[in-house]
Amino acid sequence: MTQPTQPTQPLPYGTPDTPRLAVRGEARLEVDPETAHITVTVSARGTDRKTALADLTRRNEHALTLIKSYGDAIEKLETGSFTLTPQLTDKGRHERIRAYHGRVTLTATLNDFTALGELTTRLADLELTRIDGPWWALRPDSPAHRAARTQAVHEAVQRAREYAEALGARLDAVLEIADVGADTTTPMPAPGMRSFAAYGGAAQESAPALDLEPQRQTVYANVNARFTMTRPAL
């Protein structure tokens, strides 16, 4: 009995008349960041739960009002977490609460780096407020990603063309272009400003705005490409 024939899979290589080329195209661009993220942590501590909560609510409202006052420079403002934790006494047979610790975490994304330096300084002047950042980044739809991918494809075509010309042939058709990665590096804190904290005391004059230098972002793109070429002139 004749067994049914299995469909033949295309071979991963060409023929003498239509050889195949497999190349890799890469691109690496350095571009200015588009946004900066900062984390604001507001704290309160008191022996009475209601007092600690009231202080935390007031300080959180002050931080929110200050951030929102920068209008369009603030691209996104989110509350990350809220905690109010009782702290028990270290000794004793009974569970006695010594103090309450409250904390609210805010995350702000800015697109105006001039406003960023001023805002971070003013936030640091608030009572029991900690600032972390900035973390520089590109938007997911940044034109830089497209530019890197386009450059990677152009490099793949140029590399394949050079291989074909070395054999006295020319490119005939593209068979496949596979995107194997196009992303930015993980945003890192700017040098010299990883984090700082301000714990209020006596009122002081406002400090001058910080001069922050945006950290350049690296965008990568890599593609694998396959082409056919005309018969080499060997």
C-alpha positions as CSV (number, residue, x, y, z in Angstrom):
1,M,0.0,0.0,0.0
2,T,1.4,3.4,-1.0
3,Q,2.0,5.7,1.9
4,P,0.7,9.3,1.4
5,T,3.5,11.6,0.6
6,Q,4.4,14.3,3.2
7,P,4.6,17.9,2.0
8,T,8.2,18.8,1.5
9,Q,9.5,21.6,3.6
10,P,11.4,24.4,1.9
11,L,15.1,24.0,2.3
12,P,16.9,26.5,4.4
13,Y,19.4,27.1,1.6
14,G,19.2,28.1,-2.0
15,T,20.2,26.5,-5.3
16,P,23.1,27.2,-7.6
17,D,20.9,29.5,-9.7
18,T,19.3,31.3,-6.8
19,P,21.7,31.2,-3.8
20,R,20.4,32.5,-0.4
21,L,22.1,35.0,1.9
22,A,21.5,35.3,5.6
23,V,22.8,38.4,7.3
24,R,22.3,40.4,10.5
25,G,21.6,44.1,10.8
26,E,22.3,46.1,13.9
27,A,21.8,49.6,15.1
28,R,22.7,51.6,18.2
29,L,21.6,55.1,18.7
30,E,22.1,57.5,21.6
31,V,19.3,60.1,22.0
32,D,18.1,62.6,24.6
33,P,15.5,61.3,27.1
34,E,11.9,62.4,26.7
35,T,10.7,61.9,30.3
36,A,12.0,61.8,33.8
37,H,10.4,59.9,36.7
38,I,10.8,60.8,40.4
39,T,9.4,59.1,43.5
40,V,8.2,61.2,46.4
41,T,7.8,59.5,49.8
42,V,5.9,61.5,52.5
43,S,6.1,60.3,56.1
44,A,4.5,61.0,59.5
45,R,5.1,59.6,62.9
46,G,3.2,60.1,66.2
47,T,2.2,58.4,69.4
48,D,-1.5,58.9,68.5
49,R,-3.0,57.2,65.5
50,K,-5.3,60.0,64.5
51,T,-2.6,62.6,64.9
52,A,-0.2,60.6,62.7
53,L,-2.8,60.1,60.1
54,A,-3.8,63.7,60.1
55,D,-0.1,64.8,59.7
56,L,0.3,62.3,56.9
57,T,-2.8,63.5,55.1
58,R,-1.7,67.1,55.4
59,R,1.8,66.5,54.1
60,N,0.5,64.3,51.2
61,E,-1.9,67.1,50.2
62,H,1.0,69.7,50.3
63,A,3.1,67.4,48.0
64,L,0.2,66.8,45.6
65,T,-0.7,70.5,45.4
66,L,3.0,71.4,44.7
67,I,3.4,68.8,42.0
68,K,0.1,69.7,40.3
69,S,1.0,73.4,40.2
70,Y,3.5,72.6,37.4
71,G,0.6,72.0,35.0
72,D,1.6,70.5,31.7
73,A,5.1,69.8,32.8
74,I,3.6,66.9,34.8
75,E,2.8,64.1,32.3
76,K,1.6,61.6,35.0
77,L,1.0,61.6,38.7
78,E,0.2,58.4,40.6
79,T,-0.1,57.3,44.2
80,G,1.9,54.1,44.6
81,S,1.2,53.0,48.2
82,F,-0.1,54.0,51.6
83,T,0.8,52.5,54.9
84,L,0.1,53.3,58.6
85,T,2.0,50.9,60.8
86,P,1.9,50.6,64.6
87,Q,5.2,50.2,66.3
88,L,5.1,48.1,69.5
89,T,7.2,48.5,72.6
90,D,10.4,46.4,72.7
91,K,9.7,45.0,76.1
92,G,6.8,44.0,78.2
93,R,4.3,41.1,78.3
94,H,1.5,43.1,76.8
95,E,1.2,44.5,73.2
96,R,1.6,48.2,73.7
97,I,1.9,50.6,70.8
98,R,4.7,53.1,71.2
99,A,4.1,55.1,67.9
100,Y,2.5,55.0,64.5
101,H,4.4,55.3,61.3
102,G,2.6,56.5,58.2
103,R,3.9,56.7,54.6
104,V,2.5,57.6,51.2
105,T,4.5,57.1,48.0
106,L,3.9,59.2,44.9
107,T,5.4,58.8,41.4
108,A,5.6,61.8,39.0
109,T,6.6,61.8,35.4
110,L,7.8,65.1,33.9
111,N,8.5,66.2,30.3
112,D,10.0,69.5,31.2
113,F,13.5,69.1,32.6
114,T,13.9,72.7,33.6
115,A,10.9,72.4,35.9
116,L,12.3,69.1,37.2
117,G,15.2,70.7,39.0
118,E,13.0,73.3,40.6
119,L,10.3,70.8,41.6
120,T,12.7,68.4,43.2
121,T,14.3,71.1,45.3
122,R,10.9,72.4,46.5
123,L,9.7,68.9,47.3
124,A,12.9,68.3,49.4
125,D,12.0,71.4,51.4
126,L,8.7,69.8,52.6
127,E,8.5,68.1,56.0
128,L,9.6,64.4,56.3
129,T,9.7,64.1,52.5
130,R,12.1,61.9,50.6
131,I,12.8,62.2,46.8
132,D,14.3,59.4,44.7
133,G,15.4,59.8,41.1
134,P,15.3,61.0,38.5
135,W,15.1,58.0,36.1
136,W,15.3,59.2,32.5
137,A,13.4,57.4,29.8
138,L,12.0,57.4,26.3
139,R,8.3,57.0,25.6
140,P,7.2,53.5,24.2
141,D,6.2,55.2,20.9
142,S,9.3,57.4,20.6
143,P,10.5,58.0,17.0
144,A,13.9,56.9,18.2
145,H,12.7,53.2,18.2
146,R,11.6,53.5,14.6
147,A,14.8,55.2,13.6
148,A,16.9,52.4,15.1
149,R,14.8,49.7,13.4
150,T,15.1,51.4,10.1
151,Q,18.8,51.8,10.4
152,A,19.1,48.1,11.3
153,V,17.2,47.0,8.2
154,H,19.3,49.3,6.0
155,E,22.5,47.8,7.4
156,A,21.2,44.3,6.7
157,V,20.5,45.2,3.1
158,Q,23.9,46.9,2.7
159,R,25.7,43.9,4.2
160,A,23.8,41.5,1.9
161,R,24.5,43.6,-1.1
162,E,28.2,43.6,-0.4
163,Y,28.3,39.9,0.0
164,A,26.5,39.5,-3.4
165,E,28.8,41.9,-5.1
166,A,31.9,40.1,-3.8
167,L,30.7,37.1,-5.8
168,G,29.9,39.1,-8.9
169,A,26.1,38.8,-8.3
170,R,23.4,41.1,-7.1
171,L,20.5,40.9,-4.7
172,D,17.3,39.5,-6.3
173,A,14.6,39.3,-3.5
174,V,14.1,39.5,0.2
175,L,12.7,36.4,1.8
176,E,12.5,37.3,5.5
177,I,13.3,40.0,7.9
178,A,13.0,38.9,11.6
179,D,13.0,41.5,14.4
180,V,15.1,40.1,17.2
181,G,15.0,43.1,19.5
182,A,14.5,46.8,19.6
183,D,14.5,48.5,23.1
184,T,16.1,51.1,25.3
185,T,18.4,50.5,28.1
186,T,16.9,50.4,31.6
187,P,16.6,54.0,32.8
188,M,19.3,54.6,35.5
189,P,19.4,57.3,38.1
190,A,21.4,60.3,37.0
191,P,24.9,60.5,38.4
192,G,25.1,62.4,41.7
193,M,21.3,62.2,42.3
194,R,20.3,58.7,43.3
195,S,18.3,59.8,46.3
196,F,18.1,62.4,49.0
197,A,15.8,63.1,51.9
198,A,14.6,66.2,53.7
199,Y,13.3,66.1,57.3
200,G,11.7,69.3,58.3
201,G,12.8,71.5,61.2
202,A,12.9,75.2,61.4
203,A,11.7,77.1,58.3
204,Q,14.6,77.9,56.0
205,E,15.0,80.0,52.8
206,S,14.2,78.0,49.6
207,A,17.3,76.3,48.2
208,P,18.3,77.1,44.6
209,A,16.9,74.8,41.9
210,L,19.1,71.7,41.1
211,D,20.8,71.8,37.8
212,L,20.1,68.3,36.4
213,E,21.8,67.0,33.2
214,P,19.6,64.5,31.4
215,Q,21.2,61.1,30.8
216,R,21.4,60.1,27.2
217,Q,19.4,56.9,26.3
218,T,20.7,54.1,24.2
219,V,18.3,52.5,21.7
220,Y,19.2,49.1,20.1
221,A,17.7,47.3,17.1
222,N,18.7,43.9,15.6
223,V,17.2,42.1,12.6
224,N,18.0,38.8,10.9
225,A,17.4,39.0,7.1
226,R,17.4,36.5,4.3
227,F,17.7,37.3,0.6
228,T,18.2,35.5,-2.7
229,M,20.7,36.7,-5.2
230,T,21.5,36.1,-8.9
231,R,23.9,33.3,-10.0
232,P,27.4,34.2,-8.9
233,A,30.0,34.8,-11.6
234,L,32.6,32.4,-10.3
